[in-house]
């Protein structure tokens, strides 16, 4: 499974990657990429064609919520899952309207992250 995490808090991105690698029994950690900017995240999405994209809203080069529709469109071969992450819970409805499959409140609960994959049997 290929996953891109777009999160400018590098420590949180690393924690998420390590958690996902362990929880999903990923044999090659290189298929879980961490980007700290939208530009870097888009490059990883184009390179990997991931099944899952976790995206923060407040990034150094823009707002993640404005990229959800493009990220979803670029994954049409299969139904790419997009997970919006933000401390601004008032963005939940807008993110879901724009095509996010899930919305995670910050601080991130890794129990919730794990449940996303259990629910999707991936």
N, C-alpha and C positions, 0 to 999 in steps of 0.2 A: 504494500500500500504506500502510495506517495502522498506526502502532506507538506504544505507550505504554511509556515507561521509568519505572519507579518506583524511584528511587535517591536516598538522602539525601545522598550525596556529589555535590554539584552538578557539580563538575569532571568526574567520571567520567560522569555523565549527559550532559553536553555533548559529551564525547569520543565517547561511543557514538552520540549523535544525528548528529554530524558524519560519523562513519565510515559509519553506515547510509545517510545521505543520499547520500554519495559512492558507496558500493558498489552501492546499489540504483538509482542514477540517479533519485532522487526529485526531481521538479521543484518541488514545493511543500513546503519544510521544515516548514510548519505541521502537516503530517499525521504528524510524528514529535514527540510531546509528551514533555516531561520533568516528572515530579512528584517532589517531595521528601518527601511524606507519603502514607500510605495513602488518606486522605480525598481529597487532591488527585488521586491516581491513579485512584480509583474514579470521581470526577467526569469525568475525561478519558475513561475507559473508557465511561461512559454517554453522553458527548457524541459520541465518535468511532466507537464500535463497532469497535475495531481488530482486525486479523487476528493481530497479535503483541503480547504483553505481556511485558516483561522486568521482573522484580520482585526486589528485594533482600530479605533476611530481616529484618535489624535496622533498623527504621524508627522515627522519633520517636513515632509513635502506634500501634505494634503490630508484630506479626511477619508478614512476608509469607507465610510458609508456611501460616498460618492462613487466608489469603484465596484460595489457589489454587482450591479447589473452587468458590467463588462466582464467581471470574473466569471459570472454564471454563463454568459454567452460563449465565452471562450472554451467552455468545457462541455460542448454539446454531444460528443461521442458517447458519453455516459453522463449520468446526472451528478455533476460535481456538487458537493456539499460545501456551503459557505457558512462559517460561524463568525458572527460579529461579536467582538468583545469590547465592553466599555463600562466605565463607572457611571456613565450618564444613562441611567435606566429609562429616561424619557425618550431615548433613541430607539428603544425596542420596537415599537410599532412601525416607525419609518423604515428601520432596517429590514423587518419582515416584509413590508410592502415592496421594498426594492429587490426582494428575492433571497434574502438571507434565510437559510434553513433553520438556524438556531441563533439565539442571543444569549451570551454568557455575561453575567454581571461581574464586574471587578470589585473586590479581589476575586480572582478565579478560584472556583472550587474544583479540585481535581476529581472529586466524586462525580460532579456534573459532567466533566469532560469524559470520564470513563463511560458514563451512562449513554452519551451520544453514540458511542461505538457499539455498545451492547444493544441499544435500540435499533441500530441499523445492521446488526449481524455482520459487520465488516471485520 
